[in-house]
Amino acid sequence: MSAVVLNVEDSFDDIVLLKHACQKAETSFDLRVAEDGEIATDYFLGRGEYSDRAKHPLPNLVLLDLNMPRKNGFEVLTMLKQSTQLQNIPVAIFTSSTNEDDVRRAISSGADCYLVKPLSHKGLISLMQHLDDLLQGQEPLSSALAKVPQCYTRKQGTQSLTPGVG
């Protein structure tokens, strides 16, 4: 069974770009989308249409946008990290925000990685290839994410945030 990546993203354009990048990168993971934080919460908790875990398995990785309506990425991250059943799911903040306070807050709230969305489509394809390789590897994903270019983690700090990959 292939790994499941849940992209929590409210921008239709960003969703389309990510799906296209995954196709171009020929990723092997199963990309799922939750269009906002409320839908993501239902997915994680197995509520409503997401109650069947065979159809909607818990993800191996979450790509979490910060700025969303109804429930923002920080609220979703807090819910995940406070849940004993969900706290070990690796979370990569995946946002356009280069705000240093957002980086610090996300990392201190338990995000495994903070990624600024690549500025180029080529960069996005490269990032998806890299994530696909990590998902297929033997190393625990929460520590492997530190190897992703432009991924900020607790260890690396946030001294020189540079937006985009590639």
Stockholm file with secondary structure:
# STOCKHOLM 1.0

chainA/1-166         MSAVVLNVEDSFDDIVLLKHACQKAETSFDLRVAEDGEIATDYFLGRGEYSDRAKHPLPNLVLLDLNMPRKNGFEVLTMLKQSTQLQNIPVAIFTSSTNEDDVRRAISSGADCYLVKPLSHKGLISLMQHLDDLLQGQEPLSSALAKVPQCYTRKQGTQSLTPGVG
#=GR chainA/1-166 SS CCCEEEEECCCHHHHHHHHHHHHHHTCCSEEEEESSHHHHHHHHHTCGGGCCTTTSCCCSEEEECSCCSSSCHHHHHHHHHHCTTTTTSCEEEEESCCCHHHHHHHHHTTCSEEEECCSSHHHHHHHHHHHHHHHHSSSCHHHHGGGSTTEECTTTCSTTCCCCCC
#=GC SS_cons         CCCEEEEECCCHHHHHHHHHHHHHHTCCSEEEEESSHHHHHHHHHTCGGGCCTTTSCCCSEEEECSCCSSSCHHHHHHHHHHCTTTTTSCEEEEESCCCHHHHHHHHHTTCSEEEECCSSHHHHHHHHHHHHHHHHSSSCHHHHGGGSTTEECTTTCSTTCCCCCC
//
